[in-house]
């Protein structure tokens, strides 16, 4: 389809047709929907366990869990929020590292400025 323009609204850029998703999209999980809602309102704090097999995180920084803050204002050029999880290149000690946090590893999230009003928690096996 030469006359179709695909737009990635999360990263605000056009996608060439050959880059467009070819398989059907998975429905959004409760965590993804909630994260997107929070991101539209401000900075989001997530707490994730790092022992999940699909987590990509700098080995030298790995602990049992990690607290990360996310915001569109940070200008993360490759920030991706999709049915698999949250991905992007983050900086730790002035060094960039690609991070992928699958939804299955996220156990808590909230708006950073209003944690008491927006905090949600999940068990490890919940998506």
N, C-alpha and C positions, 0 to 999 in steps of 0.2 A: 504494500500500500504506500505509494509514493506521496500521496496527498494528505497523510495523517501526520500530525505533529503531536508528539508525546511530551508532556511537561511533568517534571518531578517537582511537586509543590513544596516538598519538605526542603529540598536543596535549592529551589527556585532556579532551575535551569532546564533547557530543552534536552530531550533525549533523542538520539538518532533512532529510527525505527529498528535497526538491527540490535540496539541495546534494550529495547522495550521487553518487558517480561513476556515470555512465551508460554509459561505454564500458568494455570489458574492461580490467583492469589488466595492464600489461606485467609479465612475470616479473622478479623482482629480479635485478639484476646482481651479479657477484662483489663489486664495490666497495660497492654498497649493503648487501649482507649483512655484509661485513666492517666497514663503518662502524657499522651498527646493533649488531653484537657489541661493538665497542670502546666505543661510547657507553654500553652497559649496564654497562661496567666502569670508566668514569671519563672524564677529559678526553682529547679526541682532537685531534691536530694533523694538519691536511691541508696539502699543498702542491699548488697548482694553477697552471696556465698561464692567463693572462688574455686571450690572443688568440683564444679560442674564440668563435664568433659568438653563442652563447646566454648567455655570462657577463654578469651584471648586477653591476656593481661601480662605486663612485664614480670617475668619470673622473680627478679630480685625484689619486687614489691609485694609479692603474693603473701597473703595471710589467710586466716579462715574466712574473713569477710572484708568487704571494702565499702567505704562511704564515698560516693561521687556526687558532685553537683553539676547539673546540666542546665544550659540556657541557650536560647537562640542568640542572645546578646554576645556570647563568647565567640561567635563567628567561626565555629568549627567547620572547616571547608568540606569535610567528607562525612558530616553528621548524617547518620542513617537511622531511621526509626521504622522498623518493618515487623512482619509477623515473626521473625526469628529473634529480634531483640533490638538493642541499641548499640550502634557502632560509631567509631570516629577516632581520629587521631588526637590524643590528649597529651599535655605536657606535664612531665613529672621531673622536678629538679632541672628545669630548663632543657629537657630532652624529650622529643616527641616519640610517642609510642602508640601504635594502633591498638585499640581496645574494642572487644566485642563482649557484651553482657547479654546472654540469652534471657528471655523472660522467665524461664524456669528457675534461674538463679536469683532473681529479684525477690527479696522477702519483705521489703518495706519501701514506701515512697511517700513523699509529702512536699508541699510547697515550702521552701526553705524559710520564708518569712512568717508562715502561719502553720507550724507543724501540728499544733493541737487541734486545729480545725480541719486539716486535710490529710492526716496520717492514715494510711492503709497498710495492713500487714497481711502476709500470706504464708502458708506453710511451704516447705521446700518442694512438695510435689504438685503444687497448684500452679496453673498458668493463668 
